[in-house]
């Protein structure tokens, strides 16, 4: 005996096949759009935001380090606190360099290499100033270290990182536009697929 819910010769038996025929085109369209449009758009946006955030944080930490270096040299009453602050910030700076380099490696290994080289030189310069102060070499000698090791390293570091910030601000804006476009296309394709699904369901019900 045939089951009434699957017997296409009976009206009741066409309901479930009609529902399946109506949903399949929509589900297939949503999966395809998600894999081909939405997922790549969100991945691009996520990567652009990651690079921009890392580069911005790196610039902020770099400026904080250079400010602390000047305080360390010239502001003797706060020198101990500044030294403690630098002891914490310098490892954070090196970690931020590694983070930005890792984010850039898959798309631009040359920029990643330049970021690591220029900012490692800057970090080493800051460490050299700290060592000079701790060795009590005097303001004049420590100032020369700052000029030769920190200031000289800061310029190429900034020239490497600042264009990345400007570039990835544009990338983030463009990626947001791509995500919006992908979502609108997904709605449109889902709507078209729903139309096909309704037509398919109607065919099944009219058998």
N, C-alpha and C positions, 0 to 999 in steps of 0.2 A: 504494500500500500504506500502510495507517495505521500510525502509530508506536505501539509497544506502551505507551510511557510516557504517552501522551495519549489513548489509545483507551479511552473510558469503558465500552465493552462488555467490556473485559478487566479482571480484578482488578488487575493491575499498572498499568494505565493510570489507575486511580482514585487512586493514592497521592499523586502531586503535586497534583492538584486538591483532594484532601482536606486535605493540609497547608496549601495556600493558603487554603481555606475556614476552616480552624481558626485560622490566624494573622491573617487580615485583621481580624476583630472585635477582637482583642486590640490590634493595632497602631493601629487607628482610635481605640479607647478611650484608649490611652496618649497619643496625640497630642492628642486633645481635652482630656483631663484636664491634660496639661502646659500647654496654651495657656490654658485657662479657669480652672484652679485653682492649679496649682503655680507657674507663672511669676509671676502677680500676687502670690501670697503671698510669694515670695522677693524680688520687687521692693519690696514694702512693707517687709519686714524690712530689706533693704539700705538703703533710704532712711532708715528710723528710726534704724538704727545709725550711718549717716553723720552725721545731724544731731546725735545724742547725743554722738558722739565729737568733733565740731567744737565744740559748745557747751561740753563739759567741758574741752577743750584751751584754749578761749578764756578760761574762768574761771581755769584754772590759770596761764596766762600773764599774765592781768590781775593776779592776786595777786602773782606774782613781780615784775612791773614796779613795783607799789606798794611792795613791800619794798625793791627796789633804789633807788627814789626816796628813801626815808627814809635808807638807808645813804649815798646820794650827798650828802644834805644834812648829816648829823650825824657820819658816820664818815670823817674826813679821811684817816686812814692807808690806807684801802682805796678811796679815791675814784677813783683812776685805774682800778683793776680794775673797779669798779662802772660807771664811765663806759663802759668797753669792753664790758661785759656788756649794758648798756642799748643801746648802738649795734647790737648783734646782735639783741637781743630785740624791739626796737621794730618793725623790719621784719617779723619773724616774727608779731608781734601783728597788724599790719595785714593780713598774708596770711591769718591765721586768721579775721579778721573777714570778709574777702572770701569765704573758703571757706564759712563758715556762712551768709552772705547768699545765696550761690549755691545752697546746698542748700535754703534756705527759699523762695527765689523762686517755684518752681513751685507750691507748696502754700499759701503765706501771704506774699505780697509785702509786706504791711503790717509784719509782724514782721521781715522781711528789711530793710526800710527803717529801722525803729527800731534794729535791731542795728547797722547801718552808722553811723547818726547818733550814737548814744550812745557807741559805742566809738571812733569817729573823734575825738570830743571828748576822750575819755580819752587817746588816743594823742597828740593835740595838747597836752594838758596835761602829759604826761610830757616831751614834747619841750621845752615851755616851761621846765620845771624844769631840765632839762639845760642849756638855753641860759643860764638865770640863774646856775647854778653856774659854767659856763665863763666867764661875764662877770664873775665874782667880785663879785656884787651883795651878798653877805653872807647870813648864815643867816636873819636876820629877814625880809629881802625875799624870799628863796627860799622860806621857809616860807609866806609869804602866797600865793605863786604855787601852792604845793602845795595849800593850802586852797581857793583860788579856782578852780583849774583841774583839779587831779587829784581831790581828795576830792569836790568838787561834781559832777564828771563820773562818778565811780565809782558813786555811788548809783543814778542812772538806768540806768547800764550794767548793774549787777547786777540791778536790778528788771526789766530787759528779758530778760536771759539766764537767770537762775535758773529762772523758770517754764518756759522752753523745756526745760531739763535735766529738770525734774520731769515735764513732759508727755511727753517722748520716752522717758523710762524706762518709763512706762506703755505707750507705743506699742510699744516693743521687746518687752516681755512679751506684749502682745496679739498682735503679729506672729509671735512664736515659736509661740504657740498656734494661729494660723491656718495656719502652715506644717505643724505636726504634724497638724492636722485635714485639710489638703489631701493630705498623704501617706497618711493612713489611708483617705481617700475614694478615692485613686488605687488603693490595694491592693484595696479592695472592688470598685471598678468593673472593675479588671483581672481579678479573680476571676470576676465575673459575665460579663464578655466572654469569658473563657476557657471558661466553661460554654457560651455560645452557639457559640463556635468548635468545641468538641468535638461539640456537637450537629450543627453544619453539616458537619463532617468525617464524622460517622457517616452522615448522609443521603447524602453523595457516595459513601461506600464501599458503601452498601447498594443503590445503583442497579443 
